[in-house]
Amino acid sequence: MFKNILVATDGSKLSAKAVQRAIDLAETLGARLTALYASPVYTLQGFGESMAIEAPYSRKMYEARAKEGADKILGAVARKAATAGVKLSGVHAYSSLPWEAILATAKKQKCDLIVMASHGRRGVSALLLGSETHKVLTHSTVPVLDIR
């Protein structure tokens, strides 16, 4: 049925639930797993009166720290997948909009299912806070499994 499952993770307890479900599904189906962690794009902190206020560290330092964080989170997913005998590819992307990184990775890696966690917000809180899951559901051309 599904041959390459994308699971998006941010390292939270909620996304750990989605990771475990994705691993279980991949194991059952004999599918491979692609795990994605998206770091925000490096930006300046802001602007003062007619001059930029520099970020507290350089782009190079930021990217090194982002890579360390991604390696830690994706490494945990890799260990769980290995224990289950599931083949895994880890992807670290930079994006200010995680939902776009999820869709771009799904397309590039030829994933046929996206698994991700959702807080299940509704009503005004969903409208005000937005939802990465909602945006993925709205724009995805492949099925999305929403874990709550």
N, C-alpha and C positions, 0 to 999 in steps of 0.2 A: 504494500500500500504506500507507505512513505519510506523514502530511501535516504534522505538527508534532512534532519530536523535541526532547526535553529532554535537555540534557547538564549534569550537575552537575560543577563544578570547584572546586578549592581552590587552584589555581595551582601544584600540585606537578608534578614530571616525570611521575608516574604518571597524574595526571588530564589532563595535556597529551596523552597517548596516547589517552585516551577522547575528548577534544575533537577531535583529528584524525580519529578513526574516525567520530565523529558528523557532522563536516563532510563527509567523503567519502560517507557514506551519504545525507545530505541532498542533496548535489550529484547523486548517482546517481538518487535517487528524485524529485528536483524538490520536495523538502520544505523547509519553513522550519525554523529552529533557534531554540530558546529556551535560553539559557545561564544557569545559576543559580550564584550565589555566596552562601553563607550565612555571616553573621557571628554570633558568639555574642551573646547578649543581654547588655546592660550589667548588671552586678551589683556590689554592694559586695564588697570583698575578704574580709571576715570580721567577726567580732565579738570584741571584747576583753571585759574584765570589765565587764558591764552597760552597755557602750556600743559603738556601731558604729564600726569603723575605716573611714574613708572611703577610697574608691578614689583612686589617685594623680592622677586627672583627672576632670573632670566628665562627666556623661552627654553633654553637647553636644560636648565635646572628643573623647570616645570615638566618638560617631557620626560626627564629621567624619573621624577617622582611619580608621574602618571603611569609610566611603564612598570615601576615597582608595584604600584597598587594593582594594576591590571594583571601582572604576573602572579601576584598573591591570590587574587580572586579566581583567575582562570586556572591556576595550579590546583586549587581546591576542587574545582569542577573536574579537572583531568584525573585527579586521584580517585574521585567517586566513579567516574566513567570507567577507568581501568579496572577497578574492583568488580564492576558489573560486566566487564569484557566488551565494553562499547568503544568503538573507534571514535576519537574526538579530534577536532581541529579547533584551536583557540584563535580568536580574532580580537585584536584591540584596535578600535577605531576612535578617531577624534571627531566630535560633532557637537555643536551647540544645541542640536535638536536630536535627541536620542532616537525618536521614532524614525527619522530619516536614515540614521545609521543602521537601524534594524532592517528597514526595507532594502537599503543599498546592499547590505551584507547578504541578505536572503537572495537577492538577484545575482550578485557576483558569485556566491558559493553554490548557486543552483539548489537552494533549499526548497522543499515542497511542503513544509509545515513550519510555522513559527509558534513557539511556546513561550509565554511570558506571564508574569504575575500582574495582578491588578488589585488595587486597594478596594475596588467596588464602590467608589464614591458615586453618589447620585445627586440629582437636583442641583441646587445652587453651589454646593461645594465642588461638584464635578465641573460646573461651568466656570467657576472662579479659579480653581486650581488647575484645570485642564487634565488631560489624561493621555499619557504616552500610549497606553493600550488602546484607547478609543481612536487615536490618530492612526495607529497601525491597522486596526480593524477597518477603519474607513478607507484607507489607501492601499491596502494589501491586495495583491492578485493571487496570493496563495492562502490556504486555510490558516486560521489563527486559533490556538488553543489558549484560552484565558484561565489562569489558575488563581483562585482566591483562597 
